[in-house]
Amino acid sequence: MNGIEYVKLSNSEIVYGKKNVLNAQVEMLNLVKSCDKYRSLRKEEIALKILLKSKIEEVKNSLNVLSSILPKVKNSSFNITDKKEKVSKKNLSLEQEIEQIKKKLAALK
């Protein structure tokens, strides 16, 4: 003999084994499907990134053209501190809103 041994399996063991093999096949097919979807989404992402890069370049060129066309300002008297104060007020209001939401969450618990 070639050293082959046979083992008798009961019907329940056979059914259990077949179910496991079929479940493994389904999982492998789902994995292949997920990989294919990932590849297609990745290709789409790369295409969108390339498109975005070209649009950014167009905007940059447009800004350069505008800056060359527009007259230059000799003395700028803009108050930068006013803008910073407005931003800090917005941040405070956001932080206050966050605190209020946290208090509401604590009250629900």
FIDO-747668 format. One record per atom (N, C-alpha, C): residue in one letter; atom name; x, y, z; residue number from 1; chain. Coordinates in pm, 1 decimal. Example, Ala and Ser with C-alpha at 12.3 -4.5 7.8 and 13.67 -1.06 7.14 Angstrom:
// residues 2
site aa A	at N	x 1319.0	y -569.0	z 780.0	i 1	ch A
site aa A	at CA	x 1230.0	y -450.0	z 780.0	i 1	ch A
site aa A	at C	x 1320.0	y -330.0	z 780.0	i 1	ch A
site aa S	at N	x 1285.0	y -225.0	z 708.0	i 2	ch A
site aa S	at CA	x 1367.0	y -106.0	z 714.0	i 2	ch A
site aa S	at C	x 1290.0	y 3.0	z 787.0	i 2	ch A
This chain:
// residues 109
site aa M	at N	x 82.0	y -119.9	z 0.0	i 1	ch A
site aa M	at CA	x 0.0	y 0.0	z 0.0	i 1	ch A
site aa M	at C	x 85.9	y 125.6	z 0.0	i 1	ch A
site aa N	at N	x 21.6	y 234.1	z -31.5	i 2	ch A
site aa N	at CA	x 91.3	y 361.8	z -40.4	i 2	ch A
site aa N	at C	x 91.0	y 438.3	z 91.3	i 2	ch A
site aa G	at N	x 45.4	y 381.9	z 196.9	i 3	ch A
site aa G	at CA	x 41.5	y 448.9	z 325.9	i 3	ch A
site aa G	at C	x -79.8	y 538.4	z 342.3	i 3	ch A
site aa I	at N	x -181.5	y 519.8	z 260.7	i 4	ch A
site aa I	at CA	x -302.5	y 600.9	z 270.1	i 4	ch A
site aa I	at C	x -395.6	y 536.3	z 370.4	i 4	ch A
site aa E	at N	x -444.4	y 617.7	z 462.9	i 5	ch A
site aa E	at CA	x -539.4	y 566.9	z 561.4	i 5	ch A
site aa E	at C	x -671.1	y 639.5	z 542.9	i 5	ch A
site aa Y	at N	x -777.1	y 567.2	z 564.3	i 6	ch A
site aa Y	at CA	x -909.5	y 625.4	z 551.6	i 6	ch A
site aa Y	at C	x -974.9	y 629.4	z 689.4	i 6	ch A
site aa V	at N	x -1052.7	y 734.7	z 710.4	i 7	ch A
site aa V	at CA	x -1125.1	y 748.4	z 835.4	i 7	ch A
site aa V	at C	x -1272.0	y 763.2	z 800.8	i 7	ch A
site aa K	at N	x -1355.1	y 688.2	z 868.9	i 8	ch A
site aa K	at CA	x -1497.4	y 697.8	z 843.7	i 8	ch A
site aa K	at C	x -1553.5	y 815.1	z 923.3	i 8	ch A
site aa L	at N	x -1631.8	y 901.3	z 853.7	i 9	ch A
site aa L	at CA	x -1693.2	y 1016.8	z 917.0	i 9	ch A
site aa L	at C	x -1843.0	y 997.3	z 923.9	i 9	ch A
site aa S	at N	x -1900.3	y 1049.0	z 1028.1	i 10	ch A
site aa S	at CA	x -2045.3	y 1040.0	z 1039.3	i 10	ch A
site aa S	at C	x -2108.2	y 1146.9	z 949.6	i 10	ch A
site aa N	at N	x -2238.3	y 1135.1	z 926.1	i 11	ch A
site aa N	at CA	x -2308.8	y 1230.0	z 840.2	i 11	ch A
site aa N	at C	x -2298.4	y 1372.1	z 895.6	i 11	ch A
site aa S	at N	x -2311.6	y 1388.9	z 1026.2	i 12	ch A
site aa S	at CA	x -2305.0	y 1522.8	z 1085.2	i 12	ch A
site aa S	at C	x -2166.6	y 1584.0	z 1066.0	i 12	ch A
site aa E	at N	x -2060.4	y 1502.6	z 1074.2	i 13	ch A
site aa E	at CA	x -1924.4	y 1553.2	z 1051.3	i 13	ch A
site aa E	at C	x -1904.5	y 1592.9	z 905.8	i 13	ch A
site aa I	at N	x -1961.9	y 1516.7	z 814.9	i 14	ch A
site aa I	at CA	x -1951.6	y 1547.8	z 672.2	i 14	ch A
site aa I	at C	x -2021.7	y 1679.6	z 641.8	i 14	ch A
site aa V	at N	x -2142.5	y 1695.5	z 694.7	i 15	ch A
site aa V	at CA	x -2219.7	y 1817.5	z 671.8	i 15	ch A
site aa V	at C	x -2145.1	y 1937.0	z 731.9	i 15	ch A
site aa Y	at N	x -2092.8	y 1918.9	z 852.9	i 16	ch A
site aa Y	at CA	x -2018.0	y 2026.1	z 919.3	i 16	ch A
site aa Y	at C	x -1896.5	y 2067.7	z 836.0	i 16	ch A
site aa G	at N	x -1823.9	y 1970.4	z 785.4	i 17	ch A
site aa G	at CA	x -1705.9	y 1999.1	z 703.1	i 17	ch A
site aa G	at C	x -1742.6	y 2070.3	z 574.0	i 17	ch A
site aa K	at N	x -1849.5	y 2024.9	z 509.0	i 18	ch A
site aa K	at CA	x -1893.6	y 2088.8	z 384.1	i 18	ch A
site aa K	at C	x -1936.8	y 2232.9	z 409.1	i 18	ch A
site aa K	at N	x -2008.3	y 2255.1	z 521.0	i 19	ch A
site aa K	at CA	x -2051.2	y 2391.1	z 554.6	i 19	ch A
site aa K	at C	x -1930.6	y 2482.4	z 576.0	i 19	ch A
site aa N	at N	x -1830.7	y 2430.0	z 645.9	i 20	ch A
site aa N	at CA	x -1710.5	y 2510.3	z 670.2	i 20	ch A
site aa N	at C	x -1637.8	y 2544.1	z 540.7	i 20	ch A
site aa V	at N	x -1629.1	y 2448.3	z 450.6	i 21	ch A
site aa V	at CA	x -1562.3	y 2472.8	z 321.5	i 21	ch A
site aa V	at C	x -1640.6	y 2576.1	z 240.9	i 21	ch A
site aa L	at N	x -1772.6	y 2562.2	z 237.2	i 22	ch A
site aa L	at CA	x -1855.0	y 2657.5	z 162.5	i 22	ch A
site aa L	at C	x -1847.6	y 2797.3	z 224.0	i 22	ch A
site aa N	at N	x -1848.9	y 2805.6	z 356.7	i 23	ch A
site aa N	at CA	x -1835.2	y 2936.4	z 422.0	i 23	ch A
site aa N	at C	x -1699.9	y 2999.9	z 391.1	i 23	ch A
site aa A	at N	x -1595.0	y 2917.8	z 387.8	i 24	ch A
site aa A	at CA	x -1462.4	y 2968.5	z 354.4	i 24	ch A
site aa A	at C	x -1459.7	y 3020.8	z 209.9	i 24	ch A
site aa Q	at N	x -1526.9	y 2950.2	z 119.2	i 25	ch A
site aa Q	at CA	x -1533.3	y 2995.1	z -19.9	i 25	ch A
site aa Q	at C	x -1607.8	y 3127.9	z -31.0	i 25	ch A
site aa V	at N	x -1718.5	y 3140.9	z 42.3	i 26	ch A
site aa V	at CA	x -1795.2	y 3266.4	z 40.2	i 26	ch A
site aa V	at C	x -1709.0	y 3380.9	z 92.9	i 26	ch A
site aa E	at N	x -1638.4	y 3357.0	z 201.8	i 27	ch A
site aa E	at CA	x -1552.5	y 3460.8	z 258.8	i 27	ch A
site aa E	at C	x -1440.8	y 3500.1	z 162.2	i 27	ch A
site aa M	at N	x -1383.2	y 3403.4	z 93.0	i 28	ch A
site aa M	at CA	x -1278.3	y 3433.5	z -5.6	i 28	ch A
site aa M	at C	x -1334.7	y 3516.4	z -120.5	i 28	ch A
site aa L	at N	x -1454.3	y 3483.3	z -167.7	i 29	ch A
site aa L	at CA	x -1515.8	y 3559.9	z -275.8	i 29	ch A
site aa L	at C	x -1549.0	y 3702.0	z -230.0	i 29	ch A
site aa N	at N	x -1594.9	y 3716.5	z -105.3	i 30	ch A
site aa N	at CA	x -1620.1	y 3850.4	z -51.2	i 30	ch A
site aa N	at C	x -1490.6	y 3930.6	z -41.4	i 30	ch A
site aa L	at N	x -1382.9	y 3863.3	z -4.6	i 31	ch A
site aa L	at CA	x -1252.6	y 3929.3	z 3.2	i 31	ch A
site aa L	at C	x -1206.4	y 3976.6	z -134.0	i 31	ch A
site aa V	at N	x -1223.9	y 3893.8	z -235.1	i 32	ch A
site aa V	at CA	x -1186.7	y 3931.4	z -372.0	i 32	ch A
site aa V	at C	x -1270.3	y 4050.3	z -418.4	i 32	ch A
site aa K	at N	x -1400.4	y 4046.7	z -385.5	i 33	ch A
site aa K	at CA	x -1489.6	y 4156.4	z -423.0	i 33	ch A
site aa K	at C	x -1446.1	y 4285.8	z -353.6	i 33	ch A
site aa S	at N	x -1409.9	y 4276.1	z -227.0	i 34	ch A
site aa S	at CA	x -1364.4	y 4394.5	z -153.6	i 34	ch A
site aa S	at C	x -1234.5	y 4449.3	z -211.7	i 34	ch A
site aa C	at N	x -1143.8	y 4361.3	z -248.5	i 35	ch A
site aa C	at CA	x -1017.4	y 4404.6	z -309.2	i 35	ch A
site aa C	at C	x -1041.2	y 4475.4	z -442.4	i 35	ch A
site aa D	at N	x -1132.1	y 4421.4	z -523.4	i 36	ch A
site aa D	at CA	x -1164.2	y 4485.2	z -650.8	i 36	ch A
site aa D	at C	x -1224.9	y 4623.3	z -630.0	i 36	ch A
site aa K	at N	x -1313.6	y 4633.9	z -532.5	i 37	ch A
site aa K	at CA	x -1375.0	y 4763.7	z -502.3	i 37	ch A
site aa K	at C	x -1269.2	y 4862.0	z -453.7	i 37	ch A
site aa Y	at N	x -1176.5	y 4815.0	z -368.9	i 38	ch A
site aa Y	at CA	x -1068.6	y 4900.5	z -320.4	i 38	ch A
site aa Y	at C	x -984.6	y 4951.8	z -436.8	i 38	ch A
site aa R	at N	x -950.4	y 4863.2	z -528.9	i 39	ch A
site aa R	at CA	x -869.2	y 4904.3	z -644.1	i 39	ch A
site aa R	at C	x -940.7	y 5011.7	z -726.5	i 39	ch A
site aa S	at N	x -1070.0	y 4991.3	z -751.2	i 40	ch A
site aa S	at CA	x -1143.5	y 5089.0	z -832.1	i 40	ch A
site aa S	at C	x -1154.3	y 5222.4	z -758.2	i 40	ch A
site aa L	at N	x -1178.5	y 5217.8	z -627.9	i 41	ch A
site aa L	at CA	x -1185.7	y 5342.7	z -551.5	i 41	ch A
site aa L	at C	x -1050.3	y 5412.1	z -546.0	i 41	ch A
site aa R	at N	x -944.8	y 5334.9	z -536.6	i 42	ch A
site aa R	at CA	x -809.5	y 5392.4	z -534.0	i 42	ch A
site aa R	at C	x -778.3	y 5460.2	z -667.6	i 42	ch A
site aa K	at N	x -816.5	y 5397.0	z -778.2	i 43	ch A
site aa K	at CA	x -796.0	y 5458.6	z -909.4	i 43	ch A
site aa K	at C	x -873.6	y 5588.9	z -920.2	i 43	ch A
site aa E	at N	x -997.9	y 5586.9	z -871.1	i 44	ch A
site aa E	at CA	x -1079.9	y 5707.9	z -873.4	i 44	ch A
site aa E	at C	x -1017.3	y 5817.6	z -787.1	i 44	ch A
site aa E	at N	x -965.2	y 5779.1	z -671.6	i 45	ch A
site aa E	at CA	x -899.9	y 5876.3	z -583.4	i 45	ch A
site aa E	at C	x -779.3	y 5940.1	z -651.5	i 45	ch A
site aa I	at N	x -699.7	y 5860.6	z -716.3	i 46	ch A
site aa I	at CA	x -580.7	y 5912.4	z -784.3	i 46	ch A
site aa I	at C	x -621.0	y 6007.0	z -896.1	i 46	ch A
site aa A	at N	x -723.9	y 5969.5	z -972.3	i 47	ch A
site aa A	at CA	x -771.6	y 6056.4	z -1080.3	i 47	ch A
site aa A	at C	x -821.8	y 6189.3	z -1023.6	i 47	ch A
site aa L	at N	x -894.4	y 6184.7	z -912.1	i 48	ch A
site aa L	at CA	x -944.5	y 6307.4	z -850.6	i 48	ch A
site aa L	at C	x -830.9	y 6393.3	z -795.2	i 48	ch A
site aa K	at N	x -728.3	y 6328.8	z -741.4	i 49	ch A
site aa K	at CA	x -613.4	y 6404.6	z -691.2	i 49	ch A
site aa K	at C	x -541.6	y 6475.8	z -805.7	i 49	ch A
site aa I	at N	x -529.1	y 6407.9	z -917.9	i 50	ch A
site aa I	at CA	x -464.9	y 6469.6	z -1033.8	i 50	ch A
site aa I	at C	x -547.8	y 6587.6	z -1082.2	i 50	ch A
site aa L	at N	x -679.6	y 6569.6	z -1088.0	i 51	ch A
site aa L	at CA	x -769.1	y 6677.3	z -1128.8	i 51	ch A
site aa L	at C	x -759.9	y 6795.3	z -1031.7	i 51	ch A
site aa L	at N	x -757.9	y 6764.9	z -902.8	i 52	ch A
site aa L	at CA	x -746.0	y 6870.0	z -801.7	i 52	ch A
site aa L	at C	x -615.2	y 6946.5	z -816.5	i 52	ch A
site aa K	at N	x -508.2	y 6874.9	z -841.5	i 53	ch A
site aa K	at CA	x -378.3	y 6939.5	z -858.3	i 53	ch A
site aa K	at C	x -379.8	y 7033.1	z -978.4	i 53	ch A
site aa S	at N	x -440.9	y 6989.7	z -1087.7	i 54	ch A
site aa S	at CA	x -446.7	y 7075.4	z -1206.1	i 54	ch A
site aa S	at C	x -533.8	y 7198.1	z -1179.4	i 54	ch A
site aa K	at N	x -644.3	y 7180.3	z -1106.6	i 55	ch A
site aa K	at CA	x -731.2	y 7294.5	z -1073.0	i 55	ch A
site aa K	at C	x -657.4	y 7392.7	z -982.0	i 55	ch A
site aa I	at N	x -580.9	y 7342.1	z -888.1	i 56	ch A
site aa I	at CA	x -502.8	y 7429.4	z -799.6	i 56	ch A
site aa I	at C	x -401.4	y 7508.9	z -880.4	i 56	ch A
site aa E	at N	x -338.2	y 7443.8	z -975.3	i 57	ch A
site aa E	at CA	x -242.6	y 7514.8	z -1061.6	i 57	ch A
site aa E	at C	x -312.6	y 7624.6	z -1141.3	i 57	ch A
site aa E	at N	x -433.1	y 7595.4	z -1192.3	i 58	ch A
site aa E	at CA	x -508.4	y 7696.5	z -1266.1	i 58	ch A
site aa E	at C	x -540.3	y 7815.8	z -1177.6	i 58	ch A
site aa V	at N	x -583.9	y 7788.3	z -1055.8	i 59	ch A
site aa V	at CA	x -616.7	y 7896.6	z -962.8	i 59	ch A
site aa V	at C	x -491.6	y 7975.8	z -929.1	i 59	ch A
site aa K	at N	x -381.2	y 7907.2	z -908.1	i 60	ch A
site aa K	at CA	x -255.7	y 7974.8	z -876.3	i 60	ch A
site aa K	at C	x -213.9	y 8066.5	z -991.8	i 60	ch A
site aa N	at N	x -228.1	y 8017.3	z -1113.7	i 61	ch A
site aa N	at CA	x -194.6	y 8099.5	z -1229.9	i 61	ch A
site aa N	at C	x -288.1	y 8219.3	z -1240.8	i 61	ch A
site aa S	at N	x -416.7	y 8197.4	z -1213.8	i 62	ch A
site aa S	at CA	x -513.4	y 8307.6	z -1218.0	i 62	ch A
site aa S	at C	x -479.8	y 8412.6	z -1113.3	i 62	ch A
site aa L	at N	x -440.2	y 8368.5	z -994.5	i 63	ch A
site aa L	at CA	x -401.9	y 8462.9	z -889.0	i 63	ch A
site aa L	at C	x -276.7	y 8541.3	z -927.8	i 63	ch A
site aa N	at N	x -183.5	y 8474.3	z -991.7	i 64	ch A
site aa N	at CA	x -63.0	y 8543.6	z -1036.8	i 64	ch A
site aa N	at C	x -97.0	y 8650.3	z -1141.0	i 64	ch A
site aa V	at N	x -187.8	y 8615.3	z -1233.0	i 65	ch A
site aa V	at CA	x -230.4	y 8711.8	z -1334.1	i 65	ch A
site aa V	at C	x -301.5	y 8828.6	z -1267.1	i 65	ch A
site aa L	at N	x -389.2	y 8800.0	z -1172.9	i 66	ch A
site aa L	at CA	x -460.3	y 8905.9	z -1101.9	i 66	ch A
site aa L	at C	x -364.6	y 8996.0	z -1024.3	i 66	ch A
site aa S	at N	x -268.5	y 8936.5	z -959.1	i 67	ch A
site aa S	at CA	x -175.1	y 9017.8	z -881.4	i 67	ch A
site aa S	at C	x -89.9	y 9105.4	z -972.1	i 67	ch A
site aa S	at N	x -63.9	y 9059.5	z -1092.4	i 68	ch A
site aa S	at CA	x 13.6	y 9143.8	z -1184.7	i 68	ch A
site aa S	at C	x -73.7	y 9254.2	z -1244.9	i 68	ch A
site aa I	at N	x -203.6	y 9230.7	z -1258.7	i 69	ch A
site aa I	at CA	x -295.1	y 9329.3	z -1317.4	i 69	ch A
site aa I	at C	x -334.9	y 9435.1	z -1215.3	i 69	ch A
site aa L	at N	x -365.0	y 9392.5	z -1093.3	i 70	ch A
site aa L	at CA	x -412.9	y 9485.0	z -991.2	i 70	ch A
site aa L	at C	x -302.9	y 9583.0	z -950.0	i 70	ch A
site aa P	at N	x -343.1	y 9705.3	z -915.7	i 71	ch A
site aa P	at CA	x -242.9	y 9802.7	z -873.6	i 71	ch A
site aa P	at C	x -186.0	y 9766.0	z -736.4	i 71	ch A
site aa K	at N	x -62.8	y 9805.6	z -716.0	i 72	ch A
site aa K	at CA	x 5.2	y 9778.0	z -589.8	i 72	ch A
site aa K	at C	x -32.8	y 9883.8	z -487.5	i 72	ch A
site aa V	at N	x -53.7	y 9842.5	z -364.1	i 73	ch A
site aa V	at CA	x -86.9	y 9934.1	z -255.7	i 73	ch A
site aa V	at C	x 43.8	y 9973.3	z -187.1	i 73	ch A
site aa K	at N	x 65.3	y 10104.6	z -174.8	i 74	ch A
site aa K	at CA	x 190.8	y 10151.1	z -116.0	i 74	ch A
site aa K	at C	x 186.8	y 10147.1	z 36.1	i 74	ch A
site aa N	at N	x 76.0	y 10192.6	z 94.5	i 75	ch A
site aa N	at CA	x 67.9	y 10200.3	z 239.7	i 75	ch A
site aa N	at C	x -57.6	y 10126.0	z 284.7	i 75	ch A
site aa S	at N	x -35.6	y 10011.7	z 345.0	i 76	ch A
site aa S	at CA	x -151.6	y 9936.1	z 390.6	i 76	ch A
site aa S	at C	x -178.7	y 9970.7	z 536.3	i 76	ch A
site aa S	at N	x -302.1	y 10009.0	z 561.9	i 77	ch A
site aa S	at CA	x -337.7	y 10047.4	z 698.1	i 77	ch A
site aa S	at C	x -444.7	y 9954.2	z 753.7	i 77	ch A
site aa F	at N	x -433.6	y 9827.6	z 721.4	i 78	ch A
site aa F	at CA	x -528.7	y 9730.3	z 772.7	i 78	ch A
site aa F	at C	x -492.6	y 9695.9	z 916.5	i 78	ch A
site aa N	at N	x -595.2	y 9676.3	z 996.4	i 79	ch A
site aa N	at CA	x -572.9	y 9636.9	z 1134.8	i 79	ch A
site aa N	at C	x -580.5	y 9484.7	z 1145.2	i 79	ch A
site aa I	at N	x -466.9	y 9424.0	z 1159.3	i 80	ch A
site aa I	at CA	x -461.4	y 9279.2	z 1170.8	i 80	ch A
site aa I	at C	x -513.2	y 9235.6	z 1306.7	i 80	ch A
site aa T	at N	x -496.9	y 9319.0	z 1409.0	i 81	ch A
site aa T	at CA	x -540.6	y 9281.3	z 1542.9	i 81	ch A
site aa T	at C	x -691.6	y 9266.8	z 1549.6	i 81	ch A
site aa D	at N	x -765.7	y 9345.7	z 1471.8	i 82	ch A
site aa D	at CA	x -911.1	y 9332.6	z 1470.3	i 82	ch A
site aa D	at C	x -952.7	y 9193.9	z 1422.5	i 82	ch A
site aa K	at N	x -885.6	y 9145.2	z 1320.0	i 83	ch A
site aa K	at CA	x -917.4	y 9013.3	z 1267.6	i 83	ch A
site aa K	at C	x -886.5	y 8905.9	z 1371.1	i 83	ch A
site aa K	at N	x -774.9	y 8920.2	z 1443.0	i 84	ch A
site aa K	at CA	x -737.9	y 8821.8	z 1544.4	i 84	ch A
site aa K	at C	x -839.5	y 8820.2	z 1657.2	i 84	ch A
site aa E	at N	x -889.4	y 8936.0	z 1695.4	i 85	ch A
site aa E	at CA	x -988.8	y 8943.0	z 1802.6	i 85	ch A
site aa E	at C	x -1118.1	y 8873.2	z 1760.3	i 85	ch A
site aa K	at N	x -1158.4	y 8892.1	z 1634.4	i 86	ch A
site aa K	at CA	x -1279.8	y 8826.8	z 1585.6	i 86	ch A
site aa K	at C	x -1263.3	y 8675.3	z 1587.3	i 86	ch A
site aa V	at N	x -1147.3	y 8629.0	z 1547.2	i 87	ch A
site aa V	at CA	x -1122.5	y 8485.1	z 1545.4	i 87	ch A
site aa V	at C	x -1123.3	y 8430.5	z 1687.0	i 87	ch A
site aa S	at N	x -1061.9	y 8501.0	z 1781.2	i 88	ch A
site aa S	at CA	x -1059.2	y 8451.9	z 1918.5	i 88	ch A
site aa S	at C	x -1199.0	y 8450.0	z 1978.7	i 88	ch A
site aa K	at N	x -1283.9	y 8547.8	z 1942.1	i 89	ch A
site aa K	at CA	x -1422.0	y 8547.0	z 1990.1	i 89	ch A
site aa K	at C	x -1496.5	y 8425.9	z 1935.6	i 89	ch A
site aa K	at N	x -1471.4	y 8392.1	z 1810.0	i 90	ch A
site aa K	at CA	x -1535.0	y 8274.0	z 1752.2	i 90	ch A
site aa K	at C	x -1488.7	y 8148.9	z 1825.9	i 90	ch A
site aa N	at N	x -1358.9	y 8141.7	z 1854.6	i 91	ch A
site aa N	at CA	x -1306.0	y 8025.1	z 1925.5	i 91	ch A
site aa N	at C	x -1367.3	y 8014.3	z 2064.2	i 91	ch A
site aa L	at N	x -1382.7	y 8126.0	z 2132.0	i 92	ch A
site aa L	at CA	x -1443.2	y 8122.5	z 2264.1	i 92	ch A
site aa L	at C	x -1586.6	y 8073.3	z 2255.8	i 92	ch A
site aa S	at N	x -1658.7	y 8120.9	z 2157.8	i 93	ch A
site aa S	at CA	x -1796.8	y 8075.9	z 2146.2	i 93	ch A
site aa S	at C	x -1803.1	y 7926.9	z 2114.1	i 93	ch A
site aa L	at N	x -1710.5	y 7877.4	z 2033.5	i 94	ch A
site aa L	at CA	x -1707.4	y 7735.0	z 2003.3	i 94	ch A
site aa L	at C	x -1674.3	y 7654.6	z 2128.1	i 94	ch A
site aa E	at N	x -1578.1	y 7703.8	z 2205.8	i 95	ch A
site aa E	at CA	x -1542.1	y 7634.3	z 2328.7	i 95	ch A
site aa E	at C	x -1658.7	y 7635.8	z 2427.1	i 95	ch A
site aa Q	at N	x -1728.8	y 7746.3	z 2431.4	i 96	ch A
site aa Q	at CA	x -1844.6	y 7754.6	z 2519.4	i 96	ch A
site aa Q	at C	x -1952.9	y 7656.9	z 2474.4	i 96	ch A
site aa E	at N	x -1972.6	y 7646.5	z 2345.0	i 97	ch A
site aa E	at CA	x -2071.0	y 7552.2	z 2292.7	i 97	ch A
site aa E	at C	x -2031.4	y 7409.3	z 2327.3	i 97	ch A
site aa I	at N	x -1903.3	y 7379.3	z 2315.6	i 98	ch A
site aa I	at CA	x -1855.3	y 7244.8	z 2348.6	i 98	ch A
site aa I	at C	x -1881.3	y 7215.0	z 2495.3	i 98	ch A
site aa E	at N	x -1854.3	y 7311.8	z 2581.3	i 99	ch A
site aa E	at CA	x -1878.8	y 7292.8	z 2724.2	i 99	ch A
site aa E	at C	x -2027.3	y 7270.2	z 2752.0	i 99	ch A
site aa Q	at N	x -2112.4	y 7344.7	z 2683.7	i 100	ch A
site aa Q	at CA	x -2256.4	y 7327.5	z 2702.7	i 100	ch A
site aa Q	at C	x -2300.5	y 7187.6	z 2660.7	i 100	ch A
site aa I	at N	x -2247.7	y 7141.4	z 2549.7	i 101	ch A
site aa I	at CA	x -2282.6	y 7007.8	z 2501.7	i 101	ch A
site aa I	at C	x -2234.5	y 6902.2	z 2599.4	i 101	ch A
site aa K	at N	x -2112.7	y 6920.2	z 2654.8	i 102	ch A
site aa K	at CA	x -2060.6	y 6826.4	z 2752.5	i 102	ch A
site aa K	at C	x -2148.2	y 6823.1	z 2877.6	i 102	ch A
site aa K	at N	x -2196.0	y 6939.1	z 2919.2	i 103	ch A
site aa K	at CA	x -2284.3	y 6945.7	z 3036.4	i 103	ch A
site aa K	at C	x -2414.7	y 6872.9	z 3008.7	i 103	ch A
site aa K	at N	x -2468.5	y 6888.8	z 2887.0	i 104	ch A
site aa K	at CA	x -2591.4	y 6820.8	z 2850.5	i 104	ch A
site aa K	at C	x -2571.5	y 6669.5	z 2850.9	i 104	ch A
site aa L	at N	x -2454.9	y 6624.8	z 2798.9	i 105	ch A
site aa L	at CA	x -2424.4	y 6482.1	z 2798.4	i 105	ch A
site aa L	at C	x -2413.0	y 6428.1	z 2940.4	i 105	ch A
site aa A	at N	x -2348.9	y 6505.3	z 3027.5	i 106	ch A
site aa A	at CA	x -2335.8	y 6462.8	z 3166.4	i 106	ch A
site aa A	at C	x -2471.0	y 6455.5	z 3234.5	i 106	ch A
site aa A	at N	x -2560.8	y 6547.4	z 3199.0	i 107	ch A
site aa A	at CA	x -2693.8	y 6545.9	z 3259.4	i 107	ch A
site aa A	at C	x -2773.8	y 6424.8	z 3212.3	i 107	ch A
site aa L	at N	x -2749.5	y 6377.4	z 3090.5	i 108	ch A
site aa L	at CA	x -2821.0	y 6261.2	z 3038.7	i 108	ch A
site aa L	at C	x -2773.9	y 6132.1	z 3103.6	i 108	ch A
site aa K	at N	x -2652.8	y 6128.8	z 3152.2	i 109	ch A
site aa K	at CA	x -2598.2	y 6006.2	z 3212.3	i 109	ch A
site aa K	at C	x -2648.9	y 5987.8	z 3348.6	i 109	ch A
